[in-house]
Amino acid sequence: MSFGSERKAVQEKIIKYAQDIGWEYLSPEEALIRRNGENNIILKEIFIDQLLKLNPKIDHQHAEEIIRKLERIPANIEGNLTAWEYLKGLKQIFISDENRDINVKLLDTENISNNTFHVTDELKFISGNNTNRYDLVFYINGFPVLMTETKATHKIDGLIKALEQVKRYHNETPEAFALLQIFSITHLIHFLYSATWNFSSKDLNRWKHQGKYNFEDLIKTFFDKKNIIKLITDYILFTKKDDRLNKVVLKPHQLRAVDKVIKRAKDKKKKRGLIWHTQGSGKTYTMITAAKLILENPQFENPTVIMLVDRNELEQQLFNNLSSVGVENLRVALSKKDLQKLLIDDYRGLIVSTIHKFHLMPSGINKRKNIFIFIDEAHRTTEGDLGTYLMSALPNATIIGFTGTPRDKTKHGKGTFIIFGKDDPPYGYLDKYSILESIEDGTTLKINYALAENSLLPDKETLEKEFLNLKEIEGVSDIEILNRALQKSATLRNFLKNKDRIDKITQYIAKHFKENVEPMGYKAFIVAVDREACAIYKEALDQYLPPEYSEVIISKSHNDPPQLKKYHYTEEEEKQIRKKFKEEKNPKILIVTEKLLTGFDAPILYAMYLDKPMRDHVLLQAIARVNRPYEDENGRKKPSGLIIDFVGILDNLEKALAFDSSDIEGVLTDLEVLKGYLKDLIEEGRIKYLSILKGKTEDKAVEEVLNHFKDEEKRHNFYQFYEELKSIYEILTPDPFLRPYIQDFAIYTRIYNIVKQAYEDIDIGKRLLEKELSEKIKNIIKETKVDTVIKEELEIVQIDENTLKTILNSKSSETEKVFNLLKSIELTIKENIQKEPYLISLAERVENLAKEYQNNQKTTKEMIEELKKLSEEIIKMRKELKSLGLSLETFTVYWILKQEGATEALKVKDEIQKIFDEHKPWKTNSKENNRLKIELTKLFIKLLGKERIKEIPQIINKILNILR
């Protein structure tokens, strides 16, 4: 398998495909001229020309004023919001001739050909003492809208590195990112995009194209001019959460659904639609975006959009989301009377309400056609008479249902799916985003489950008779209906609330949480059968875990006894508990029965201890609380969600989830199945990887591993194997089942660590045991005695005279010495680059040597000689710097001149220092930068001779890049 280089196979391909669809390429030199220097990013002349073309009332002076305002916006997410408002055409400028403010138009969203589209590469941007080089920057009308970071296909951790670089760019050169709206990262295999000022890998969106994988199609569909303009103007949302501004850009399935909703809204004949987007895939943002676009579109002639939810807490949550994204003309219907008045008064704008407020609503209260109703959780919201009242009250409205669960077998051809799906035969969906597709995209995670031991489970006959066989809860979608059914199930409920049983379960939960969940850094839910059971669970759990570990969240009732009243929290108190639960603070476990089982997103939630009989929609919604992706500050990702079932409901999945098997494919995996898969993986590893070490001594084992994994494809396959193995170990640990395989896993970890250290960047290689593994995996490895077949890691140290001797004289094999030297030099350069920038001059030589060795262009013996020389050069450099007492600037110039053959370089050290002193702001001031170059050129001609005059600009650029 051949892998592509970053520039040839990835970067240049993107430019070519962009040119094919009408983007004009600007070379870095052309772009620099149009930017007026490296500390500007707007293509000034193009921007002004387009501004004047799109805004006939604006003159050149106004255009200059707008540029000044854009250049002064804060270099943070708040400034980025201001820049986006300019792109949306929401910002104004005062026109003195007309004595009024007018909106400024930066983009023509109607006539796409009125805009200019440019792409440039290797764009160097300077901010203070920092200089960043962006691989690709895309401009519309001279305004930078998107940057792309590319990586070579063979870089296994390419996308991780690309994201890390984008984060660094935001920190070091934020002025550019105050304007840029979207970033993308790619290494040919995947193309991911996200909103700027949003750095979590879980928010990276994988761009998809229908049909067979084709990089050209991916690029051409993503960078399609209309698509980019819509992404920027229609599909970016700035939201406020806990008084903090956040930014998202919609995912492909959300874009697709919004487009379909808008088309259905324009349809004169079809007035219904059903969107099924699986739980956790961002349904709320889809609804909000579609509502905004309808309200903003003059084609809908000042419409009314009604967004209906089925719980008051969700009503408030939705209102907060809507008000934070800048929706104007927004009203929350506080009562039936209030909603009725809004409809009679023919209110135009957005109304947020619950479906229950339509109860007994008069027929034909508003017959207008441009009313659009979005119903959240439509599978339960329109059950019974409420849907009839709604459709009768607003007979000409377009009604779109949104659901997080698929249709169940009991409702085929009736209920919700006939109400909403009649215009989209045969399946009844306007748009569908299945559980499996969501897992494949990384939008949600797989959920594993295990049944508790039989002694804790109700007997199957009682469960069947008092729950699973009840006709009234087939296809149940409302937890209140489920609760009423459970109230009648006396035998089952009494068994579930038995205090001795709950005491045994809490002992199990405490142990399982401490050993399995807490060491991973995650949290848990206990779902009890009713509110009283929640209180019993809390009392029992406090015997085995610190009381601050858990909290009870239940609804209030006036007649509650004292044991329940103690959990009557105010709205603010409950809000704080929820907030702390989402963070890495106490409480770590929430005990619930109804509240928080819908609409509560806490990505840190990993485990659900389920002790409440549930089925169908209610069960699917509840267990989906644990399927949200999560990533901690070290980049460790949640592997999956986990359900421990104390009821036995998941023992009969066909009855518990009465959906078409294709619709719930991949939602739940029995831990026993996972164990079987682990066993197969271990066996595969023994044949493919442990066999490498057979019969080898410690030094020969490392040598064998290093030689075996010289091949990139072999490394790539091993990394995938190990990641899969580690993920399953993370989930199953500390199950006794793993005991026969622990030693194998510890050896695989050593192999992985050594291979990563040797062949990947030094920061990636060094971080495995520190960052990549959770505490429980680290502890297993520490406690496992491994026969000393292979070392834990390479000997990577900073280079000095002593360490060089130690490496060269060690008993390690010659191959291992090569990597110890190579990585030690890399580490020395990396960790000292800030205070010793001259070391950068060696970085390229090290990289080239590594490539030559991997490509078998240099022997092991030759490599040791070359690396020994490089190490000695570093030692010599440092000694000379210390003895000469020069500034870093002067020493860097002196050292590079010396490499270039300037034997008299030391004699002009005072002149060099004087030139830098006279042009101190050269890093931030382009004029001073040019003057500095002129002075250095004159000096270098004297030292190197006129015959080398053509080389001198390159030498100067090399020096200045190092000093930056």
N, C-alpha and C positions, 0 to 999 in steps of 0.2 A: 504493500500500500504506500503510495507516495503522498507526502504532505506538502501543503503549499506554504511559501514564505509569506510574511505579513504584507510586504509592499506589493510584490508581484501578483500573488494569488488572491489577495483580499482587497487591499486598498485600491490598487489600479483597476481591479474589476468593478468595484463600486462606482468609481469615476466614469468608467466606460458605459456602464448600464445607465447611469444618471444622464450622461450625454445623449444616449440613445432616445431618452424620453424627454429631451428638451432642456436639460440643465446645461448652462454654459460653464466650461472649465476656465478658472483663472489660475495661472501658475503662482507659487508663493511670492515671487518677485512682483508680478502684476498686482496681486492682492495687497501687498505691502504698500505699494505706491498709492493705491486707491484708499487705503486705511490711514494714510498720512502718519506712518510710524508704528512701531511695535507695541506702543502702549494705548493704541486705539483699536477698536474692532469693527466699527461701522464702516462700510464702503461709502464714504461721505458723498462723493460726487453722484454716484448712482442713487443713493438715498434721496438726495435733494431733487434730482431730476424726476424721480418717480413721485415724490411728495407733491411737486408742482403739477405734475400730470394728473394725479388723482384728486387734487384739491384746487380747482381753478381760482378760488378766492384767496389762496395763500400765496405770498410772495417769497422771494429769496431770503429776506430778513426773518420772516416767520419760520422758514425752514431751518435757518441757523439757530434760532431760539429753541426749536424743538430738539435739535441735536444736543444743544447745551443742557437741556433738561434731562435728556436720556443719559448723557454722560455723568450727570450729577446724582442720578437716583442711587439710593443706598445699595451697597454691594451685599445684599442678603435676600431672603425669600420675600420680604415685604417689598423690596425694590423690584424683584422679579414680577410680583403681582402688578405693580405700576406699569412695567414694560408690557405685560400681557394686556392690560387695559388699553394701552396705545394700539397694540395690534388688533384688538377687538373693535377699535373705533370709538371707545368710550371717553377718551380724553379730549379736552377742548383747548382752543387758543382764541385770544381776543382779537377781533378784526376791528380796528379803529374806524375804518371807512363806514362800517355798518353799525358801529357802537354795540356790538354783541359778541358773545362767544359762539364759536361753531365747532362741531366735532371734527377731529383730525382723522383722515382715512389713510392708513399705512398699507392696507391690502385691499385689492378688489376681489371680493369673494364671489361676485356674480359672474364677471367676465375674467376668467383665469388668465387669458392671454394678455390682459392689460398689465400683468406683473412681470418682473424680471426674475430669473432663477439662476443663481451662480453657485458653484462648488469650488472650493480650493483645498489644497492639502498642505500638510506640514506648516500650519499657521502658528507662528511664534508670537506669544503675547506676554508682555512684561507688566508686572504689578509690583511696585516697590523693589525689593531685592529678589523677587521670585520671577522666574521665567518658565513658562510651560509651552510645550509644543503639542498642538492638537492635530491628530491624524487627518481629520476631514472636518470642514465647517461648511454648512449649507446656508445660503442667503436668499431671502426674498426681498426684492426692492432695496437691496443694500443693507438690510437688517439681518443680523445673525440669528437664525431661529433654531438650528440643530447642529450638534457636533457628534461625530462618530469616532470611537476608539476601536482600532482594529488590532487583532492579534493573529500571529501565524497559526495555522491549523494544528501544527504539531505541538503547540504549547498546551499541555494537558490542563493546566490551571489557567489557561488564557483568559477565560471570561471572568474568573475571580480577580486576576491581576488587572484586567481592564476596568472592572468596577472600582477597585482600590485606587487606580490612577484617576478615574473621574472624581472620586471623593477628594483626592489630593488637589486636583485642579480647582475644585470649589473653594478649598481652604486657602490655596496659595494665590490664585488669580480670580477672586470672586467678582471683580468688576465685569469680566466677560460673561460670567454666569448670571449676572443681574439681568442680562438681555436674553441669553439663550434659553429656550423654552423646553426643549426635549434633548435627551442624549440617547445614543444607541451604542451597543457594543456587539462585536461579531468576530468569529474566527472561522467563517465560512460554513461551519456545520450548523450553527444556530445564529439567528439575528434577533437580538433582544432590544427593547426600547423602554424608556421610562421618562418620567418628568424630571427636569432638573430640580435640585434641592430635595430630592427624594432618593436616599442611598441604600435602602434595604433591598437585598436580593430577592425577597419575596414579592416586591413590587415591580420587579423586572417582568416585562410582558414579552412573550415569545410571538413574534410576527408569524402568521401562518398564511399559506396559500393553498387553495384547493388543488387536489391532484397530487402527482408524484413530486417528491422533493426536488427543487431546482433553485439554486442560489440566484440565478438571473431573474426568475419570476418573483422571488421574495423581494429583491431590491427594487425591481420595476413597479411592483404593486405598492410597496411601502413609500417609495419616493415619487410616486405618481403625484403630479402637481396639485391636483384637486384633493387628494388624500392628505397631503401635508398641510394644506391650508385648513381643511376641516379638522384635522387633529389639533392644530393650534387654536383655532377660533371656537370650535364647537365641543371638543372632547377633553379639554383640560379643565379641572375643577380645583379651585382654591377653597379649602375648608378650614374651619376653626374647630379645634378639639381641645378642651381644657385650656382655653384662652391662647392656644398655640396655633399658628398658621401652618397648614399642611398643604401639599400639592399632589394631585394624582392626574394621570392621563389614562383614559379608558383602555381596557384590554380588547383584543380582537372580537371576542364573543359579545362584549358589551356594544362595541361599534356596530356590529352586525344587527343586534337586536334594536338598537336606537334607530338605525336606518329603516328597518322593517316597520317599526311603530310609526315613524313619520310618514312612510308610504301609505300605511293603513289609514292614518288620520286624514290623508288627502283623498282617499278612495271614496267616491260618491255612493257606491253600492254596498261595499263590505263595511260593517260597523262593529265587528267583534274581533278579538284576537287573544291568544293565550301564549304567554312567554314562560317556558320552564327553564330556569337557570338554577342548577343544583345549589343547595344550601352552602353559603360561604363564598359564592362566586361574584359578589358585588352587585346584587340585584338593586339595592337602594340607589346606587350611583347611576345605574341604567335608567331607572324611573326619573330621577332628578334631571338628568341630561335631556331625556326625551321631553319632559315638561317644559324645561327652559327653551328648547328649540321651537316648540309649538308656540309658546308665549311670545318669543322674539320674532317669529316669522309673520310678516305683514299679509302673506297669502291666507292666513287663518282669520283675518279680519277681527282683530281684538277679541280673542277667544277666552273661554273659561276652562281651566284645567282643575279637576277635582282629584286629589290624591287621598285614597281611603285606606286606613289601616284598622286593625281590629283590637287594638289595646291602647289604653290611654297613655301608657308609658312610651309606646312606640310612636304615638301621635306627637308627643313632646320631642322625642329623639329625632323624628323626621323633620319637625319644625326647626330644630336647632341646625340640622344639616342644611336645610333650604335657606335659612336666613344667613348662614355663614358663606354660602356660595353666591350671595348677592342677588337672590331672586327678589324683585320688587313686586308691589301689589300682592302681598301675601296675607291671607287671613286664616286663623284657626277657628273653626266653628265650635264654640264653647258649649252649645246645647242644641237640642232639636229645633228649638224656636229660633236660635241664632242662624242655623243652617237654612231653615225655611225662609227667613228674612233675606239672607244673601241671594237665594235663588229667585225669590219674588222680585227683589230690587234689581235683578239682572246684573249682579256683580261680575266684572271682567278682571281676570287675573287668576291667581292660584288660591284654591281653598284646600285646607287640610282638615280632615274629619275622620270619624269612625263610621263604619257601615251602619252601626246601631242607631245612629241619629236619623236614618231614613225610615225607621219604624213608624208606620201609620202616616207617612208623608203623602199629601194629596196627589192624586193622579194629574199628570200634565202640568205640573207647577212651572216648568220652563220647557218650551218646545223648540228652543233654538238648536240649530244643527252644529254650530261650532262650539259645542261643549264636549270635552274629552275627559273621560273618567279612567284613572289608573287605580286598580284594586290590588293591594298587597296581600300575599297569602290567599289568593282567590279561591283555592281549593276548600277553604273553610269559611271565608268571609261572606260568601254569597249563599251559604247553605240555608235551607228553610225559606221563610217568607221575605227575608231582607232583600234578596236579589230581585224578587218580584216588585217590592215597593220601589226599589231604586230604578228599575227599568220603566216602571209605570210613571214615576215622577218626572223622568227625563227621557221621553220616548224617542227622541231623535239624536241622542248623544252617541258618540263612539266610545265603546267600553273595552278596555284592554286589561286582562287579568294577568297578574304576575304570581308565579308560584315557585317555591324552592323544592317541591317534591313532585314526582311524576304522577300521572293518573293511576289509580289503583284498579285492580281487576273488578271490584264490586261496582264501580261506577261507569264502566264502559257504556257509551251511548246515552248517558243521562247525567243529571246534575251539572256540576261546574263545566265539564268537558263538552257538553252539548250547548250550554249557554255561551261559552267563549270560543269553542272550537268549530262551530258550524261552518264558518267561512274558510276553513283550512283542512278539508278532507284529504287523505283518509285518517291521519293521525291526530288531528285536532290542535296542533301546535303552530303558532305563527313563527316561533323560534324555539329551538331546543339546545340546551347545553348540558349534556349528560354528566353523570357522576364520573364515569370512566374518562371522558374527555377532560374534565376538570382536573382529575388526578394526573393524567398524562401531561397537562400543561403546567402542573405545579401550583394551580390556583387553590386546590384543596389537597389534603393528604389522605392516604389510606387509613382505615380504622381496623385495628386488630381487636379480637375479643377472646375472653376465656370465661368458662362457667365456673362458679364457685363449687366447692366440694358438696356432694349430695346431701350431707347432714344439714346444710344451711338452706337447701332449696325446698320450696313447697312440693308436695307430691304432685305428680303429673296429672293425676285424675282431677284433683281440686282445681289446678290451674286451667285445665281444659274446660271443666264444667262451669266454673265461676268467672272465667275470663275469655279464653280463646274461642269458645263456642258461642259466645253471646252475639246474636244477630244485630243488636242495636249499636254495637261498636265496630262492626265490619267497615273498614275504610275510614275509621274515626280520624277526624282532622282537628277537632276542638278538644283541648285538654279538659275543659269544664264538663263536656259530655262523658269523657273517660272517667273523671272524678266521680260523677254521679253513679256510673256503673259500678265503680269500685266500692262506693258506699254500701251497695246492696250485697257485695261479696263478703259476707261476714266471716266465714271460715278462713278464707284467704287473707283478709285484712288482719284478723286476729293473729294468724300465724306470723305475718310479716312484722307485726308490732310487738311480738313476744320479747320481753326485756332480756331474757337469757340468750335468746338467739341474737339480738342486736348487740349484746355484750361480746359474744363470740365473733361477730362480724367486725366490730370495731377493733378488736384485737388483731384480726387479720388485716384490716385496712391500715392500722397504725404501722404494723410491721412492713406491709407491702409499700406503703407510702415512703417510709424511712429508707427502705432498701432499694426500691425501684424508681420512684418518682422524684423525690427530693434531690438525690445525687445528680440527676439529670438537669436540675434547675427548673423543673416544671411544677404545675399545680393540679388540683383535683376538685371534682364535684362528688358529693354524696347525694343521690336522688332517692328520697324516702317516699313512702306510699301516701302520706298526708302530712298536714302541719304538725299534728301531735307527734307523729313518728320523727319529724325533724328535731323536735325538742328532746325526745328520748335519745336520739343519736348523738346530739351535742353533749348531753350529760354523760353518756357512756364513753365517748371519744376523749373527753377531758381527763379520763382516768389513765389514758395511755399516751396522749400527746399533750404538749403544753396548751392551755386554754386559748392562748393568743393565736394558735395555729388555725383555728376554725371559727367560722361565723355562720349564723343561721339567717337566711333571707326568705321570709314568708310574707304573705299578705296579712292585713289586720282584720279583726272582726271585733265589734263592740262587746260581745259576750265572751271574749276569750278569758280562760282561767289565767292565774298568775304565771304558770309555767310557759305560756305562750306570750303573755304581755311583755315579758322581759326582752322579747325580740321585736317589739313594736318600735322600729327606728323611724326617725323623721326622714323626710326626703333627702335632706342634706347629709345626714348620717349614712344612709344607705348609699348615696352617691359616692361618699368617701370610701366606703368598704369596697364597692365595685372598682373604684379607681386604684386602690392599693392592691387589690387582687390581680389586676392587669399588670402590675409592676412587680419587681423582685422584692416584695415586702410581705409581711403578714397582713391579712390571713392567707394561708396556703391552701386551705380547703373551705369550700362553701357548701353548706347543707341546704338543699332546696327540695321543693316538691312540684312547683308550678312556675313560680317566678324564675326568670333568667333562662328558661328552657327554650325560649324563642327570642330572637332579636338581640341576644347578648353575645358580643364577639370579644373573646379574650384569647388571643393566640397562644399565650403561655399555658393555657389549660390543656393538659395532656391526658389525664385519666378520669374516667367517670365510673364510680361505684354505683351500679344500678340496682336499686331495691324497690322499684315501683313497676308493676305490670304496665307495659305500654305496647302499642302496636301501630302499624301502618304510618300515616302521616305524622302522628304525634311522636312515635318512636324515632322515625327518620329525622325529624326536626331536632329532637333532644340529643341524639347521639352525634349529630353534626356540630354540636358545640365544640367537640374535640378535634375537628378536622382542619382547623385553621393553621396555615404555615407560620412558623415562628423561627426567628434567628437571634441568638444572643450576641453580645458585644464582641465576642471572639470569633463570630462567623459560624458557630455550631448551629446546625439546623435540627428542628424537631423531626424525628424520623417518621412519625405516624401519630394517630390517636389511639387510645386504649379504652375498652369497655370491659369491666369485670361485672359479670351478670350474677346477681344473688337471687334471681327470680326463676331463671331457667327459660326465659322468654326467647333467648337466642338459640336455644336447643332445637327450636322448630321455626327456622327462618322463613319457610314457605308460608306459614300461618302468620308469623309476626310481621312480615313485610309482604303483603298481598299485592305485589306489583309485577309487571312483566319482567321476566328475568333479565332481559337486555337492558332495561332501565336502571336496575340496581346492581348491575355487574360491577364488581370491584369495590363495593361499599364496605363489606365486612370480610375479614379473614380470620379464621380460627387460629389461635396461637399454636395449636397442635400441627396445623399445616405448615406454619412458619418453622417449626422445629424440624419437620421433615425436609424442608428446603435447605435449612442450615446444614443438616447432615450431608446432603448431596453436595453442597458447596465445599464443605470440609474435605470430602472424598476427592472432589475435583482438584482442590488445592494440593492435596498430598501427591497426586500424580504429576500435576503441572509445575508445582513450585517447591515443595519440600524435597522432591527427588533431586533438586539441584545441589542440596547440601549433603546428600548421602555420602558417607565415607570421608568427609572433608574435615581437616583441622580448622581451628578458629580463623587463622590468617587466610587459609585457602578458601574457606567458606565465603568470606567477604569478597575475595577476588573473583570467585565463581559467580556470585550474585552480580557484581559490577559488570563483568563481561557479558553475562546472559542478558542483562537489561540494557545493553548498549543500543539495542534495536528499539526505536520509538514505539512501534506498534505493540511489541511485547510489554513495554512499560505501561502503555495506555490500557491494555487488557488487564494487567495486574492491578492497576489503580482502581479500575471499575470493580474487579473481583473483591478487593479489600474494602472498598466503600460499602459494598453490598453486605459483606460479612460483618463489618463494624456496626452497620445500622441494625442488623438482626441481633447481634450481641447486645447492643444498647437496649433493645426492647426486652430481651429474654433474661438478662442478668438480674438477679443472681440465682436463677432456676437451677436446681441440682442436675437437670438434664445436661447442662453445659460442661460438667466436670470432665468427661473424657476428652473434651475438645479445647480446654483452656490452654494447654501447653502449645497446641498447634496455633491458636490465635495469637499467643505471645510471640511465637517465632515469625508469623506473618507480619506482625506489627514491627518487629525488628527489621525484617527485609524491607518493608514499606518505608520505614524511617531512613534506612541507609540509601535506598534507591532515590528517594526524594531529595535527600541531602546532596547526593552526588550529581543528579541530573537536572534538578530544578533550581530556581533562584534561591539564594541563601536564606532569605526570610521565610520562604515556604518550607524549605528543608528543615530549618531549625525549630519551627513552631509546632510540629506534630504533637509531641508529648505534652507541650505546654498548653496548647489551645484547641487542637482538633478533637481531643478525647474528653469525654465527660469524666466527672470525678469517680463514678463507679467503675468505669472501664480502666482508668488509671490505677485504681486500687487493686483491681484484679491482676493487672500486669505486674504491679509491684510485689504482690503476694505470691505470684506464680514462680516457682523455681524452674528455670529453663536450663537444660543441659547446655553447656557453653559451646554450642555449635557455631553461633554467630554473635558478634557484638551487638550492643544496643544501638550504637551510632558511630559515625566516623569521628576521628580526632580533629575537630575544626577549632583552631585557635587564632588569635591575632599574631601576625608575624613580627618576631624580633629575633635577635641572634640566638637566644636560648631555644625558642620554640622551633626555629628552623633546624637547629642541630637535633632536637628531640624527634622531629618528624623524620628526618633523613636517617637517623640512627636507630629508629624503632624496628621491632621485629615484624612489622606489617609487611605484607607482600608488596612488590613494586607497583602493582596496579592500585592498591589501596593508598600507597604513598602519593601517587599522582593526584588522586581525588582529595586527599588530606591537604596537599599543598595548594591545589587549585582552589578549593573552597576556603582555605585559610586566607589566601590572597584576596579572594572576593570579599570575605568578611572584613578584612582589614580596610579595604577601600571603602566599603559600604558604611562601616561604623565611624570612619574618620573623615569622610568626605567634606563635612561642614567646616572642620577646623584645618584640614589639609587638602584644599581643592586640587592641588597639583597631582594628587593620586589618580584623579579622573583620567589623566593622560595614559595611565596603564590599563584602564578598564577595557578598552577596545582590544588591546593585545591579548588580555586574558580570555576574552570572549572568543576571539579567533582561534586561540590555541585549543580551547575546549571543543570547538567545532571540528578542527582538524583531527583531534584525537578520536572523537566519536565517529568521524568518517574514515578512520584508519589511515589518515594521511601522515600521522606521526606515530612512531613506536613509543612504547612505555619508557624506554631508556631515554629517547630524545626529549620526551615530555618532562621527565624528572630534571634533565639538564636545563631546559628552557625555564621551568618554574623555579628552579634554584636561582638562576640568574635574575629573574623578576623579583624574587624575595630579597635577594642581595641588593637590588636596585632600590627597593623600598627602604631597607635598612640604611643604605648610603644616603638617600634623599633626606631622611629624618636627621641623620647625623649632621649633614651639611647645613640644613636649615638651622639647627641648634647652634652650630659653630659660627655661622655667618651673621646671625642676628638680624636677618632681613625681614621685612614685612611679608605677609603671605602673597600679596600682589606682586612685589618685586621678585620674590623667590620663584614664583610660578613662571613669570616671564623669563627669568634667568635660566631656569631648568629646561624649559622647552627650547629656548634658543640654543642652549648647550647641546640638546638632542639633535638640533638642526645643523650642528657643526659650527656654531658661532663661538670660537675659542676665546674671544675677548669680552664675552658677555658680562663677566663679573666687573670689569672695569667701568661699565656704564650703569652700575646699579643705582647711583645717585640720580642720574638722568631719568631712569625708569620711574623711580619714586616720585620725582618732581612732576613728571607728566601726569601720573595718577592723582597727585595732590591738587594739581591745577584744574583737573576735570572730574572732581569728586562725584557730581550727580550723574555720571555717565550711564549708570544702570537704568535710570528713570527718565533721563532727558535725552531725546534723540539728537539734538544739536550738539550737546556735550559729547555724546557717544561718537559722532562724526569727527569732531575736533580731536578727540583722543586718538582715533584711528589714523588721522593725518599725521599727528606728532609721532606715533609709534612707527608708521611707515617710513618717515624720514630717518628715524634712528636705526631701523632694521636694514635699510639700504646700505647705511655705513658699515653695519656689522656683517651682513651676508653678501653684499656686493650687488651691483646693478643687474648682473646677469640672472639674478634670482627674483627680479622684481615682480614677475607674474605669480610666484608662489607666496609672496609676502601677505597679500590679503587673506589667503587661507590660513596662514600661520596666526595672524592677528585674530581672525574669527575663532580659531581653535582656543586661543588663550582667553579671549573674552567670554566664550561659552563656558569654559571651565570656571572662571572667576564668578560667573553668575550662579 
